[in-house]
Amino acid sequence: MSKTKRFILQEEQLPRQWYNIVADMKVKPIPMLHPGTKQPIKEEDLHPIFSKEASRLELNQTDRFIDIPEEVREKYKYYRSTPLVRAYGLEKALDTPAHIYFKNESVSPVGSHKLNTAIPQAYYCKKEGITNVTTETGAGQWGTALSYACSLYGLELAVYMVKISYEQKPYRRSIMQSYGATVIASPSMSTRAGRDIITRNPNYQGSLGTAISEAIELATQTTNCKYSLGSVLNHVFLHQTVIGLEAEKQMEMAGEYPDMVIACFGGGSNFAGIAFPFMKNSLRDDSLKTRFIAAEPASCPKMSKGIFQYDFGDETGYTPLIPMYTLGHTFAPANIHAGGLRYHGAGAIVSELLRQGRMEAADIKQLEAFDAALLFAKVEGIIPAPESSHAIAATVREALKCKEEGVKKTILFNLSGHGLIDMSSYDRYLAGDLENYSLSEEELQKNFDKLEKII
Ligand SMILES: *Cc1c(COP(=O)(O)O)cnc(C)c1O
């Protein structure tokens, strides 16, 4: 009997709505606070930074499902549905009784899941008469996705790219420039936030937190300009649920339901995307025991070692204060770390879900991540993004546990992107230049001490 490997939806089966998990949470996340007044944020407080529609969605706690605008659905059809794939090769290599599936978001034109939110965010700006957009990017995938989305809608985009990536990943920069974006290495002298940090530390290699500060500053000082963020925020998680809503139907086609849903974790968007639609079922039916696992790097472990506290999304403190698991907004991971997922905090919704015990976190050392990535490449043919390899490593751990215990479980993980433009990280691994790195208690405490204890 031939075994089906790929499950794909017809156009008419594509989701017409995104899923808003907050509406289903009995205990909601505590409110974000205005950075100046420290009062709960109101929609108008977000307008100087974000498009009106993004601001509205950010605070929506009541509508379970939200219509995907037809214009956005049309663009989704360029690359969706993405395939759900049964990883027979990986199962065989691990000799495990587990059934392993992955959702392949790497087939988007830009190679990652980030386009799922870049398209609607650019669309809202266009519709509201915005002409210019700013953003930050770390490894480059978000900047790439938004560059393409802005070119689809004729918007001008300025991207602040973390300096170390700007230097180490020149091809990411060329890709963004090919789509028509302007790319600036961060920290830069073009903003107060950038100048301040360069004055304090001339050799600073940049962080996402600093790049966000620079992008927000430029947006608030340019007419007809908004800022756009690729993770962490509620409206971003909402857009990404298109992944899990498709996967729910595709798992049905495969005749299975996951015992575990696994995704790598930076700010939480691809995790939210694949997990929330399945969590929707768990929230309504206590008999479902699905485990939801966020895989994060041991060198940036906000979910497993961070503290729950109000913290800024950026380095300077321009964003609202977000109730999050955080390593502190001044945290920057060690340069030895090559696997991405370098952001200091987790979004408010996922932080609350972790607090409620609805999900768990696994910290993955970088050699374990790259070992898993190379095994996956050899048996499934896809070179995963270094970020995604954390999800693969967590999957391998669980599949080997199934083997040890002799139980069949169904595992679904999200392949958030491919790594074809990240070969410099693979080069470092193959040359033996990478080592494992975990943070000491002292290093963690140093950053926690700088946080104002509002909770
Ligand atoms: C940005 C990115 C991530 C991490 O961000 P999340 O918001 O946590 O999903 C993971 N994988 C890929 C391929 C990315 O581009």
The ligand as a Tripos MOL2 file, in Angstrom:
@<TRIPOS>MOLECULE
LIG
   15    15     1     0     0
SMALL
NO_CHARGES

@<TRIPOS>ATOM
      1 C1         11.6500   34.6730   12.8880 C.3       1 LIG1
      2 C2         11.7400   33.2300   12.7860 C.ar      1 LIG1
      3 C3         11.5740   32.4100   13.9060 C.ar      1 LIG1
      4 C4         11.3500   32.9380   15.3060 C.3       1 LIG1
      5 O1         10.3030   33.8090   15.4980 O.3       1 LIG1
      6 P1          8.9040   33.3890   16.1430 P.3       1 LIG1
      7 O2          8.1500   34.6610   16.1790 O.co2     1 LIG1
      8 O3          9.1620   32.8360   17.4900 O.co2     1 LIG1
      9 O4          8.2950   32.4010   15.2330 O.co2     1 LIG1
     10 C5         11.6480   31.0510   13.7310 C.ar      1 LIG1
     11 N1         11.8970   30.5020   12.5360 N.ar      1 LIG1
     12 C6         12.0640   31.2530   11.4310 C.ar      1 LIG1
     13 C7         12.3580   30.5900   10.1330 C.3       1 LIG1
     14 C8         11.9940   32.6490   11.5240 C.ar      1 LIG1
     15 O5         12.1510   33.3820   10.4310 O.3       1 LIG1
@<TRIPOS>BOND
     1     1     2 1
     2     2     3 ar
     3     2    14 ar
     4     3     4 1
     5     3    10 ar
     6     4     5 1
     7     5     6 1
     8     6     7 2
     9     6     8 1
    10     6     9 1
    11    10    11 ar
    12    11    12 ar
    13    12    13 1
    14    12    14 ar
    15    14    15 1
@<TRIPOS>SUBSTRUCTURE
     1 LIG1         1 GROUP 0 **** ****
